[in-house]
Amino acid sequence: MLAKVWSAATFGIDAVRITIEVDASRGEMPRFTMVGLPDAAVREAYSRVRSALYNCGLQFPNCNLTVNLSPADVKKEGSGFDLPIAVGILHASELVRDEHLEGRVFVGELSLDGTLAPVRGALSITAALARDASVREVIVPAANANEAAAVESVAVVGVPHLPALIDHLRGESIIDRCVSSGVPEEPVESADFAEVRGQAQAKRALEVAAAGGHNLLMIGPPGSGKTMLARRLPSILPRLSLDESIETTKIHSVAGTLAPGSGLLARRPFRAPHHTISNAGLVGGGSNPRPGEVSLAHHGVLFLDEMPEFRRDVLEVMRQPMEDGFVTISRAARTLTFPSRFTLAGALNPCPCGYFNDIRRQCGCTPQQISRYLARISGPLLDRIDLQVEVPALTTAEISSATQGESSAAIRARVESARVIQRQRFRRSAIQCNAEMSSRHLRSHCQLDAPSRKILEQALDRLGLSARAYDRILKVARTIADLASSETIESAHLAEAIQYRALDRAYFRS
């Protein structure tokens, strides 16, 4: 007896449909054979399925079982094939029939007691199968139902255990399809800019960065508030749209960082990896490629504290994701692409001891030590950071002040207004914000009058900035003009944008 059961497998953040063929035949010695390039986790499905069936009081056929995972030339990974293999064996035992399987896709890991454990990539699977007209229902573990149901064009059923699945397939006890409520309400942000004392210039720089999607570098002594500011950056970023939430949730689902039972992500991610992270940990990789921190921070913030402490080759590998907005990982068998459009927030001390230019404490570092310390961040990487702002140590008056600063909600309102202007400006293109503008867009939307052009030329000559830095200044100036609801870039907007590049050469001059 032959059963064909549909399942699916994830590749990157996408998925493809897989056909599980289970053939039951009589033989002198019962045996189990699995073919179709299964990995170790898939080959172990036999033991899990056998124990799950026995512990649920179901019959395991005493015959030769051959399981084929088609297409046979695609490597199958993970534990999500347990459920379709079990369903194929139930068909061989005549507990389910062909009509029970028609148009249904099964994904799930089996525990030994027959309950269904959550799997990675459920949202990617339903998003891919939504384009397949022959699929009428996707059956996933109950813990994955909210996540998978975010794609409304396909019916999703969350099943708790094998007996409930059999009753559902036979029509004896129908499990209602899971209905998504869209992007959930964003939880109340515990970190608010109102708690930040002083640092008006740094807070303004973060507002500009959030409004235009710009990368940011903060330079200041220990305890000046760099980390505190960075952790509050997500609170002023625009709220996630439905498409952004789905794409971000897919990445976290594939990576296994999504909490079981949760639905779509409502808050922009904030990732702060330790400086000992490897290349693969930052941009993704491994024998079975997984998304790295730059992809987990997609549509959110990637915070690198103490940037000079990161290995230089690790920092350099970020240059391509920062420029292109995606990471391509090539292996012998396949090539995967993960999105990585994030806002980089970097922080560093101005010298090894941290007190260079601090008026209250004396720096004991030599010029050579400072130069070697700061040279760990290359010029090409700095050119890709739009805003560089100094975060000085707080004064005694600022530390003891009881006056609260402007709230994140008030700043976010201005940021979202600026983003509305940008969406209208780029409505005929795939660009979402000013930081993504190309040279063609700069010529169209960042025209300068004669006085402003002269200011920019003088700044370039004096600071020795690169052509890429020239473009970055124009992008930041365009964002500052948007925050002021100005159709044109005025001299004041340009001067502020140049100010955010001044630290580039003040600290990093060789």
C-alpha positions in Angstrom: 0.0 0.0 0.0 1.4 3.4 -1.0 0.5 6.7 0.7 1.6 10.1 -0.5 1.6 12.9 2.1 2.5 16.5 1.6 5.0 18.3 3.8 7.3 21.3 3.4 10.9 22.2 4.2 12.5 25.6 4.7 15.4 27.0 2.7 16.6 30.3 4.1 13.4 32.1 4.9 11.6 30.5 2.0 10.1 27.1 1.8 9.2 24.4 -0.8 6.7 21.6 -0.8 8.0 18.1 -0.1 6.2 14.8 -0.9 6.5 12.0 1.6 5.9 8.6 0.0 5.3 5.7 2.4 5.2 2.2 1.0 4.1 -0.8 3.1 4.8 -4.3 1.8 5.0 -7.7 3.3 8.3 -9.4 3.9 9.9 -12.1 6.0 11.7 -9.6 8.3 10.0 -6.2 8.9 12.4 -3.3 8.3 12.3 0.5 7.9 14.1 2.2 5.1 14.3 6.0 4.5 15.7 7.5 1.3 15.7 11.0 -0.2 18.8 12.7 1.3 17.6 12.8 5.0 19.9 14.3 7.6 20.5 12.7 11.0 17.4 14.4 12.6 15.2 13.1 9.8 16.6 9.6 10.0 15.8 9.5 13.7 12.1 10.1 12.9 11.5 6.3 12.9 12.2 6.0 16.6 10.1 9.0 17.5 7.2 8.0 15.3 7.2 4.3 16.5 7.2 5.3 20.2 4.5 8.0 19.6 2.2 5.6 17.9 2.6 2.9 20.6 2.1 5.4 23.4 -1.1 6.7 21.8 -2.5 3.2 21.5 -2.1 3.1 17.8 -0.9 0.2 15.7 2.6 0.2 14.1 2.4 -2.0 11.0 4.5 -5.2 11.1 5.8 -5.0 7.6 8.5 -3.5 5.4 8.2 0.3 5.3 10.0 2.4 2.7 9.9 6.2 3.1 10.9 8.4 0.2 11.4 12.1 0.6 10.8 13.8 -2.8 12.4 15.6 -4.6 15.2 13.1 -3.8 18.1 15.5 -4.8 17.2 18.1 -2.1 18.8 17.6 1.4 16.1 17.3 4.0 16.9 18.7 7.5 15.1 19.1 10.8 12.4 17.3 12.7 9.4 18.7 10.9 8.9 15.5 8.9 7.9 13.4 11.9 4.2 14.2 11.5 3.9 13.5 7.7 5.8 10.2 8.1 3.5 9.2 11.0 0.4 10.1 8.8 1.8 8.0 6.0 2.2 5.0 8.4 -1.3 5.6 9.7 -2.5 5.3 6.1 -0.6 2.0 5.8 -2.5 0.9 9.0 -5.8 2.0 7.3 -6.5 4.5 10.1 -6.7 7.3 7.5 -7.7 7.2 3.8 -6.6 9.0 0.7 -9.4 11.5 0.8 -8.2 12.5 4.3 -4.8 13.5 2.9 -5.9 15.3 -0.2 -4.9 19.0 -0.3 -3.4 18.9 3.2 0.2 19.7 4.2 1.6 18.3 7.5 4.5 19.7 9.4 5.5 18.9 13.0 7.8 17.1 15.4 6.5 14.3 17.5 7.3 13.7 21.1 7.3 10.2 22.4 3.9 10.5 24.0 2.3 11.6 20.7 2.1 15.4 21.3 3.3 17.7 18.6 6.3 19.9 19.4 6.9 23.2 17.6 9.2 23.4 14.6 11.2 26.2 13.0 9.9 28.1 10.0 6.2 27.6 10.2 5.4 31.1 8.9 7.8 30.6 6.0 6.0 27.4 5.1 2.5 28.9 5.1 3.7 32.0 3.2 5.2 29.7 0.5 2.2 27.4 0.3 -0.2 30.3 0.0 0.9 30.5 -3.6 -0.1 26.9 -4.2 -3.7 26.6 -5.3 -3.8 22.8 -4.6 -3.2 23.3 -0.9 -6.4 23.7 1.1 -5.1 23.2 4.7 -1.8 23.3 6.5 -1.6 21.3 9.7 1.0 22.4 12.2 1.7 21.9 16.0 -0.6 24.0 18.1 2.3 26.0 19.4 3.0 27.2 15.8 -0.6 28.0 14.9 -0.6 31.7 15.7 2.6 32.2 13.8 1.6 30.2 10.8 -1.9 31.8 10.6 -0.4 35.2 9.9 -0.8 34.3 6.2 -4.6 34.6 5.8 -4.9 33.1 2.3 -4.3 29.6 3.5 -6.2 27.6 6.2 -4.0 26.7 9.2 -5.0 24.1 11.8 -3.0 23.8 15.1 -3.0 20.2 16.4 -2.0 19.3 19.9 -1.4 15.5 19.5 -1.9 12.5 17.2 -5.3 11.3 18.5 -6.8 14.8 17.9 -5.3 14.8 14.4 -6.9 11.5 13.5 -10.3 12.7 14.7 -9.9 15.9 12.7 -8.9 14.0 9.5 -11.9 11.6 9.9 -14.3 14.5 10.5 -15.2 13.1 14.0 -14.0 16.2 15.9 -13.1 19.1 13.7 -10.4 21.5 14.9 -11.2 25.1 14.1 -8.8 26.9 11.8 -6.6 29.5 13.5 -7.4 33.1 12.6 -4.7 35.7 12.7 -5.4 39.1 14.3 -2.7 40.8 12.3 0.2 42.6 13.9 -0.6 42.6 17.7 -0.6 45.8 19.7 3.0 46.9 20.5 3.8 46.2 24.1 4.4 49.2 26.4 8.0 50.2 25.9 9.9 50.1 29.3 12.9 52.1 28.0 11.9 55.7 27.3 13.9 58.7 26.2 12.3 60.7 29.0 14.7 58.8 31.4 17.8 60.1 29.6 19.4 63.1 31.3 21.1 65.7 29.2 22.8 64.5 25.9 20.6 66.8 23.7 22.9 66.5 20.7 23.0 62.7 20.9 19.2 62.4 21.2 18.8 64.7 18.2 21.2 62.5 16.3 19.2 59.4 17.2 16.0 61.1 16.1 17.6 61.9 12.7 18.9 58.3 12.4 15.4 56.9 13.2 13.7 59.3 10.7 15.9 58.4 7.8 17.1 54.9 8.6 20.7 56.0 9.0 23.5 54.2 10.8 24.9 55.9 13.9 28.2 55.9 15.8 28.4 57.3 19.3 31.8 58.2 20.8 32.2 59.0 24.5 33.8 58.0 27.8 32.4 55.1 30.0 29.2 56.0 31.8 28.2 58.8 29.4 25.0 57.0 28.4 25.8 55.4 25.0 24.3 52.1 25.8 21.3 53.7 27.4 20.7 55.8 24.3 21.1 52.9 21.9 18.6 50.7 23.8 16.0 53.4 23.5 16.4 53.8 19.7 13.7 51.1 18.9 11.2 53.1 20.9 11.3 56.0 18.4 11.4 53.9 15.2 8.1 53.7 13.3 5.8 50.9 14.2 6.2 47.7 12.2 3.9 47.4 9.2 2.2 44.0 8.5 4.7 43.2 5.7 7.6 44.1 7.9 6.3 42.1 10.8 5.8 39.0 8.6 9.3 39.2 7.1 10.9 39.8 10.5 8.9 37.0 12.1 10.0 34.6 9.4 13.6 35.2 10.1 13.2 34.7 13.8 11.1 31.6 13.2 13.7 30.0 11.0 16.4 30.9 13.5 14.5 29.3 16.4 14.4 32.6 18.4 10.6 32.9 18.3 8.8 32.0 21.5 6.5 29.0 21.2 2.9 30.0 20.8 3.7 33.6 19.8 2.3 35.2 16.7 3.7 38.0 14.6 6.4 40.2 16.2 5.0 43.6 17.3 8.2 45.3 18.3 11.2 46.0 16.2 14.1 43.7 17.1 17.1 45.0 19.1 20.2 42.8 18.9 23.4 43.5 20.9 25.9 40.7 20.2 29.0 40.3 22.4 32.3 41.4 20.9 33.6 37.8 20.9 31.1 36.9 18.1 32.4 35.1 15.0 31.8 36.0 11.4 29.2 33.3 11.0 27.4 34.5 14.2 27.3 38.0 12.9 26.3 37.5 9.2 25.1 33.9 9.3 26.5 30.6 8.1 27.3 27.2 9.4 27.1 23.8 7.7 23.3 24.2 7.8 23.2 28.0 7.2 21.3 30.0 9.7 20.6 33.8 9.8 23.2 35.8 11.8 22.7 38.9 14.0 22.5 41.2 11.0 19.5 39.3 9.8 17.9 38.9 13.2 18.1 42.7 13.4 16.3 43.1 10.1 13.8 46.1 10.4 15.3 46.8 13.8 18.6 47.9 15.5 21.9 46.1 15.6 23.9 47.6 18.5 27.7 47.0 18.6 29.0 48.2 22.0 32.8 48.8 22.2 33.2 48.4 18.5 37.1 48.4 18.5 36.9 45.3 20.7 35.3 43.3 17.8 37.7 41.5 15.6 38.4 43.6 12.5 37.5 40.9 10.1 34.2 40.5 11.9 33.4 44.2 11.4 34.6 44.2 7.8 32.2 41.4 6.9 29.3 43.8 7.7 30.1 46.1 4.9 28.2 44.2 2.2 25.0 43.7 4.3 25.0 47.4 5.3 25.2 48.4 1.6 22.9 45.8 0.0 20.4 45.0 2.7 20.9 41.2 2.3 23.4 38.5 3.0 24.2 35.7 0.6 25.6 32.5 2.0 27.1 30.0 -0.5 27.7 26.4 0.3 28.6 23.5 -2.0 25.0 22.2 -2.2 23.1 25.5 -2.2 23.1 29.3 -1.9 20.8 31.0 0.6 19.9 34.7 1.0 18.8 36.3 4.2 17.5 40.0 4.4 19.5 42.3 6.6 18.2 45.8 6.4 19.0 47.1 9.8 20.0 50.3 11.6 23.5 50.1 13.0 24.1 51.8 16.3 27.8 51.6 17.3 29.5 52.8 20.5 33.1 53.2 21.4 35.4 55.0 23.8 37.7 57.7 22.3 40.8 55.8 23.5 41.8 52.6 25.3 41.3 54.1 28.8 38.2 56.0 27.7 39.0 59.5 28.9 40.5 61.3 25.9 39.1 64.8 25.8 37.3 64.3 29.1 37.6 67.6 31.1 37.2 65.8 34.4 39.6 62.9 34.1 43.0 62.8 32.6 43.8 60.4 29.7 46.9 58.3 30.2 47.0 57.0 26.6 49.8 57.9 24.2 48.9 59.1 20.6 50.2 55.8 19.2 47.9 53.8 21.5 44.9 55.9 20.6 45.8 55.6 16.9 46.1 51.8 17.1 42.9 51.5 19.1 40.8 53.6 16.7 42.4 52.0 13.6 40.5 48.8 14.4 37.6 50.5 12.6 38.4 50.9 9.0 37.8 53.9 6.9 35.4 52.1 4.4 33.3 51.0 7.4 33.2 54.5 8.8 32.1 55.8 5.4 29.0 53.6 5.7 28.0 55.2 9.0 26.0 58.3 8.3 26.0 59.9 11.8 29.0 60.2 14.1 28.2 62.0 17.4 30.1 62.8 20.5 28.5 61.7 23.8 30.3 63.6 26.6 30.3 62.8 30.2 27.4 64.2 32.2 27.9 67.1 34.4 26.9 67.0 38.1 23.9 69.3 37.4 22.7 66.9 34.7 23.1 63.9 36.8 21.2 65.4 39.8 18.5 67.0 37.6 14.9 65.8 38.3 13.6 67.2 35.0 12.5 64.6 32.6 13.4 64.8 29.0 11.2 64.5 25.9 9.3 61.2 25.8 9.9 58.5 23.1 6.2 58.9 22.0 6.8 62.6 21.2 10.0 61.9 19.2 8.4 58.9 17.4 5.5 61.2 16.2 8.1 63.4 14.4 9.9 60.4 13.1 6.7 58.9 11.7 5.8 62.2 10.1 9.2 62.3 8.3 8.7 58.7 7.2 5.3 59.6 5.7 7.0 62.3 3.6 9.7 59.7 2.4 7.1 57.1 1.5 5.3 59.6 -0.6 8.6 60.7 -2.2 9.6 57.1 -3.1 6.1 55.7 -3.8 7.2 54.6 -7.3 10.2 52.7 -6.1 11.2 50.0 -3.7 13.0 52.5 -1.4 11.6 53.0 2.1 13.7 55.7 3.6 16.4 58.3 2.7 19.3 56.1 3.8 18.5 53.8 0.8 18.7 56.5 -1.9 21.0 55.8 -4.8 23.0 58.4 -6.8 20.1 58.9 -9.1 17.7 59.7 -6.2 20.3 62.1 -4.7 20.3 64.1 -8.0 16.5 64.2 -8.0 15.7 64.9 -4.3 18.9 66.5 -2.8 19.5 69.5 -5.0 21.4 72.4 -3.4 21.4 76.1 -3.9 24.6 77.9 -4.6 25.3 78.9 -0.9 24.7 75.4 0.3 26.8 73.9 -2.4 29.7 76.1 -1.4 29.4 75.1 2.3 29.5 71.4 1.3 32.6 71.9 -0.9 34.5 73.7 1.8 33.6 71.0 4.3 34.8 68.3 1.9 38.1 70.1 1.3 38.7 70.8 5.0 37.8 67.3 6.3 39.1 65.3 3.4 35.9 63.2 3.1 35.3 60.5 0.5 32.7 60.5 -2.3 30.6 58.0 -0.2 30.7 60.5 2.7 29.6 63.2 0.4 26.5 61.1 -0.5 25.9 60.4 3.2 25.9 64.0 4.1 23.2 64.7 1.4 21.1 61.9 2.7 21.2 63.1 6.3 20.5 66.7 5.2 17.5 65.4 3.3 16.2 63.7 6.5 16.8 66.8 8.6 14.8 68.8 6.0 12.0 66.2 6.2 11.9 66.5 10.0 11.4 70.2 9.5 8.8 69.6 6.8 10.9 71.5 4.3 10.7 70.7 0.6 14.2 72.0 0.0 17.5 71.4 1.8 18.5 74.6 3.3 21.9 75.7 4.5 21.0 75.0 8.2 20.0 71.5 7.4 23.3 70.9 5.5 25.4 72.4 8.3 23.8 70.1 10.8 24.5 67.1 8.6 28.1 68.1 8.1 28.4 68.4 11.9 27.6 64.7 12.2 30.5 63.9 10.0 33.0 66.1 11.7 34.0 63.5 14.3 35.0 61.2 11.5 38.2 63.2 11.0 38.5 64.7 14.5 39.1 61.3 16.0 40.2 59.1 13.2 42.8 61.3 11.5 45.9 59.2 11.0 
